């Protein structure tokens, strides 16, 4: 795929951005009338830097970064700092520490973080993926969930694969006490499985899809309903004090979604390049396991999925305040302001 192909941004999207800038809408509440008077096409942003993550489990982030969509919207007055997230747990750490203003997680990980006091909210939905499953080696005797009893399983705590594992164990009539969980980052989990130091792995794409092709690993349990949505999160401080930049991020994501849906082959090629995986593997991830054709507006659909996850979170003991903290997080995690403006033009 050529650089020229990847850099093309839909003409409609560019026109929309130019209209927003010209009218001052992108600048949000922090722009002053005097900042734009007499200087058409310019605006003053509420900060001169924006820190945002990209992740191989978030294909839209790769498109936004590769095509320079945010940089196009923000112009020369705002420096965009890109930081890679290796997993939802790492993205949550970056958000909590203030290392990024906006980060990519699974819905379950976002709920866990907010329930434990991290002041984050979901401002856009980037996918509805089937990105996790229970994985074993090619010669494993484990063929079903019941065979996991007594097994050593790699999983990254605080991420969707971990919560997928908890639900899968319950589905198989097992609990955490019936297995030994090794808390490893996603790529390390695959390495541990292939090296024989664990019996199974709660995998995450695109690493999981690569493991199938390259190592012959098998997905012994899949359940799309156990996967939560892809959440794009921001701190409340950021959305309150920099709504103009938050809007710019969501606008960029919606442009990226439009382009990715129109160009699935190029999107897969970009994923292959960034993740260092075979193009065929990336194609499987994009076309079969990453549903990007979903509304970016967070709301009832996401809450419904998280309500199923909530009891699992409470029972896991990973939430300090228990059920009350989870319920409070559920009622306050959604901020649909920016996505509604980007998607519906409200």
Helices and strands as residue ranges (DSSP letters): H 3-7, H 11-23, G 28-30, H 33-36, E 49-54, H 59-67, H 69-74, G 75-77, E 79-84, H 88-97, E 102-106, H 107-115, E 120-127, E 132-136, G 145-148, E 152-155, H 160-171, G 176-178, E 180-183, H 186-195, E 200-204, H 207-215, E 218-221, G 224-226, E 230-235, H 236-241, H 243-262, H 264-275, H 279-284, I 285-289, H 300-316, H 322-332, H 337-344
